[in-house]
Amino acid sequence: MSKELPSLTPNKIIQILEKIGFQFLRQTESHKIFVKDEHLVIVPFHNRDLKKRYSCLNY
């Protein structure tokens, strides 16, 4: 039985990324870009929860 992933706010996702070593690189309009080694993560930064497809961080 699969469990449903929780929806997360952009701020919570950013906290998780920074905790695992990602560094803020730049922001373009409503997207924040984080980098760690050769990995790049783009976080849509809107004033609402992100859809569940963004809740699973693959690191």
Steps between C-alpha positions, in 0.01 A plus 500: 500500500655828394487807717414836350781754502432820694483832320775739605544874496790643299659621828495145642660359186769770516569411866544135403730585209720724716513236773641244255759742364344684207597865458280776360634600157253752358135588453323551170154650541310251719755215496795457736797299379717291735820313421710227665797358312360430151137481616261786426155535660241757395235580760183676382455775758131588524283592796337156528581132553673326212336207326583158634729419206753749649483344847736214421853638502735265318847544650 
